[in-house]
């Protein structure tokens, strides 16, 4: 079954021009063929093509169902985009495939990248959502100063992963032992040059839990994937214990 994304499909009954082209021109689907459409807000629609136009493919909705994320609580990652944008694009793709609710690009003192192209990143989010058969599209924030994220309210547990050896390593705890599957989680991952001591101090003063993601020094994008993978592994273990 072919899966498409259209946020307003329930009201327009028409695929976007990009999705229409892919549906009709690339896949050569025709009137009467059945497809699946997700709106990115948690609803999965099974539809039938009524007009196979390569710019305005019209459909009728056969049935709809709510599909909540398969993880029970929010997973949010704040990450400083890498100098090589390909790495952050890879991270966004993989975290979306596993399951993530929100990604916050961070502007830090030692950030090597000052801006990102949100439209390019959103296309990757959409593609990864469809690839992994999800109905909810993760939120993507604009580039945000890290201090703003540190000082913003968050209903859940907040963590900061850093590598700076001038700061007491014994303060840091293993993330996989600290994460509680029953709580929303915000994890901050710094740039290639790490968080500055001032940024770490501000986070700790604000109540963030200092954590490490293991004994190895990880690349920025790898650290984010490791954190999200740890969340899902612990969620699955917890659900298995409760059965």
N, C-alpha and C positions, 0 to 999 in steps of 0.2 A: 504494500500500500504506500502511495506517495504522500508525503507530509509537507504542508505549506504553512507559512506564517502570515497572518493578517489580523492586526489588533482590533479592527472594527468589522470583521466579517459578519457578525450577527445582524448588523444594521445595513451594511452596504450590499451584502451578498455578492461581492465582487473582489477578486484577488487584486493585489497591487500590480502595477505595470511590470515590475521585475518578476514577481511570482507568476503572473499571467504568461510572460514570455517563456519562463522555464517550463511551465505546465504545458503550453500549447506548441511552442516552437521547438523546444529541446526534447521534452518527453513525448511529444506528439499525441497527447491525450485529446479526446474528442467528446462531444456532447453525449451524455449517457454514462461516461466513465465516472467511477467513484473515487474520491480522494479524501484525505483527512486534513483538517485545518486547525491550527492552534492559535489562540489569540494572545498568548504571552501572559495572560492574567489568570491562568489556571483552568481554562475551559478547552475541551477537546471536541471538535465538531466533525462528524462524519457527513460528507456532502456529496452531491451529484452535480456534475457539470451540466449546465443548461445552455450555455453559449460559449463555444471554444474560440474566443477572440484573443490574439496574442498580446493585446494591450489591456483588455478589459474582460477577463475570463469570468463569466457569471456562473453562480452555483445556487442550488437549493440545499438547505440543511436538512438532512434526513433525521439526525438525532444529535444531541449534545450531552456531554457529561463533564462534571467537575472532576479534575484530577489534581489533587493536592500534591505538593512535593513529597517524595518518599522519606524525607528526614523530618522529624517532628518540630525542630526549633531552628531559629535563624542562624545562619553562618555568614558572618560579614568579615571581609578582609580589606584592610587598608594597606596599600602597598605603594612604595615609591617606584614609578616606572623606570625601567632600565634604559641606559644609553642606547643599546641595541633594541629597537622597538619590537623586533621579531620575538625576542624572549618574553616580553610581557604579553604579546599576542598569543604565544604558545601557552602561557600560564592561564590566561583568561579562557582559552578554549578548554583546557584540561579541567580547570575548576568547575566550569559550567557543565561539562560532561558528568563529573562526579556529583555535583549539586552544590550550589552556592546561592545566597539570596541577594548579596550586594557587594559591589567592588568599589572601593574609594581610592582613586589615584592620589597619592600624597606628595605634597611639595615640602621637602625637607631641606635642612641647611646644606647637606652634602649631596643633594640630588644632582645628577648629571643631565637629566632631562627635565626641562621646564614646562613642556606642554605635550599633549597627546591629541590625536585626531579622533574625537568621539564617534564619528560616523563609521570610520573604519573598524573601531573596536566593537561597535554595536552589531555590525554585520557578522563579526566573528561570534558574538554572543548568540545571535539568531541561528547561525549555522550549527553551532555546538548544541543549542537547545533542541533543534530538529534532529540532529544526529543521534542524540541520546534519548529521544522520544519523550521529551518533557513538554509540559504545557505552560510553564511559567518561565518568563524571561527574567534573568537577574537584573537588578538595578545597577546602573553605571553612573556614578557621580562625576561631576566636573573635577578638574584638578583642585585639590583642597589643601590649604596649609595644615601641616600636621598638628600644630598647636590648636587649631580650630577643632579638629577631630578629638584631640585629647580632652579638651574642655567641654565638648558637647555631651549632653545627657545620653545615656544608653541603658536600656532596661535589660541587663544581663551581665555576664562576666566579661571583663576586658583584660586582654593580654598584650604584652609587648615583647617581641623577640629581638634580641640584639647580640652583637659579638664583641663589643668593646672590652678588651681585657684590662683596661684601666679601671673599670667598674667591677665591683665584687662579683665574681662568678658564682660564689656560694649563695648569693641572693636569688639566683635564677633557678627555677624549678623545671622539671621535665614537663613539657606541655601535655604529653599523652597521659600523665598522671594527674594533671590539674584540671583538664577539661571535664566538665560535667555534662553528660548527654542531655540532661533535662533542662538546660538553660541556654538562652541565646548567647552567642559568643562573638566578640569582636577581637580580631587578631591584627596587630600592627607589624608590618614587615618593612624594614628600612632599605635605603638605597645601597648601591655597591660600596659606598664609603661609610655605611652604617649610620645609625642615628647619632647625633651629637650628644655629648654628655648632658647638655642642658635639656635636650628633648627627652632623654631617658629620665632625668630627674623630674621633669614636669609630669611625665606619665606616671611615675611611681608616686609622686605626691598626690596625683589625681585618683589613685587607687588601682592602677593597672598592675596586674600580676606579672613580674618579670619571668620570662620562660626561655628555655632552650629547646630546640627541635632535635637534639641529639648531639653526639660527640663530634660529628663532622661539621666543617664549615661549609655551609650551603650557599649557592648563588641565590640572589634575591628571588627569582622566579621559582626556583626549586623549593625554597623555604615555604612559599605560599602554597604550593601544591602539596608539600608534606603536611602542612598544618590542616588543610582541608581533608586530605586523605585520613589523617589521624582522627578528625571529628567523625567521619563516616564509619571508620572501623570501630570506634568506641560506641557509636550509636547502635551498630549492628550487634555488637557483643551484648550491650545492655538489653536490647530487644530480645535476643536469644535467651538471656537469663530469665526474662519475665514470662516467657512462654511456658 
